[in-house]
Amino acid sequence: MLALPAYWFATLCWDAAPGSHVEIRPLPPNAGLSRLWLPADDPAAVAQAYADLDALAGRVGANVYAGIHPRREHGASGDDSIPRFTCVPIDLDCGPAKLHEDQASALRA
């Protein structure tokens, strides 16, 4: 069963033009896992693929990145492959080794 937050995230971020794709990849890239590109107009499939890759990545100590902006085509990456964006991401790095102790202090800054 797919977690509701993953599906909600997918429908929020990838409101994309038909034919565009979402890039999902492991970090670090040499973790032995493959990149994926899925149709952006199928948020359930994107969220499920992310969850599946995340489960595999956890076994090898990797993380999973999903491109926040849809790509023009399957296999595309880099800034030139983004036709438009539908949201502006905010990365709130918090914790003992970070600039801010918690999300509230990061947002206030």
N, C-alpha and C positions, 0 to 999 in steps of 0.2 A: 504494500500500500504506500503510495506516494504521500509524503508529508505535505500538508496544506500550505505552510509557509513557502516551500520551494515552488509550488505551482503559482501561488500569488505573486512571488517575485518574478517568475517567468512571464506571467501575463502583464505585469507592470512594465517591465523593462523592454520586452521585445514586441512592441506594437509596431510591426515593421511592414514594409512594402512586400507584396507577394514576390517570391523568388529569392528573398534575402535569407541569410543563414546566421546562426549563432555559433561562435567558436567556443569550444570547451577544451581546455588543455591542462595537463598536470604541471605543477611547479615543484621542484625544478624540472626542466624539460628532459633531463636525462634519467628520469625515474623509471624508465622502461615501460611507460604507458603511452598510448597513442592520443593524438589530438582528434577531436571530433568536430564536424560541422553538421548542424541539424537545421531543418527548415524553421525559420523564425515564426512562421504562422501556425506552428503546432506546439504551444507552450507546455502541454502535458508531456509530449515526447522529450522536449528540451529538459524539463525538470526531472524526468525519470532518468535520462542519460546522465545528467549531472549527479544525481543521487548514486547511480551505479558506479560512475567513475570515482566519486568521492569515497565510496566503500573500498574500492580497490586501492586507491591512493593511500588511505589510512594504513593499509597493511605494509606499505613500503616507506612510510614516513614522508609522504608527499602531500601537497595541497592541490586543490583544484581551482582553476580560474575560469570564469565564464565571461567572455567579452560583453560588456554592458551595451555596446552598440552593435546592431546587426551588420553583417558583412554583405557585400554585393553578391557574392557567389560562393559556392562550395570550394573550400581550400584557400580562400583569400585571407590575408592577414595584413597588418600594418594600417597606418592612418589613411592611406589612399583607398583602402577597400571599404571605407565607411561612407555610405551615401548621405546619411543624415543621422542625427541623434534625437532621441525622444526624452532623455532625462540627463541631468547633470549629477554624476556620482559624488559623494563625499566620503572620503576614507578617514575614519576616526580611529587612529592608532592610539590606544590607551594602555596603561599598565606601568609597572615599576620601571621598565627600561625605556619608556616612551616620554614624550614631551608633556603629556597630560596624564594625570592619575586615573581619570574616569571619563566617560562620555559626556557627562554634564559640564565638566570643566573644559573639555575640548570644544563643545558647542558654544560656550560662553566666549571663548577666545576668538 
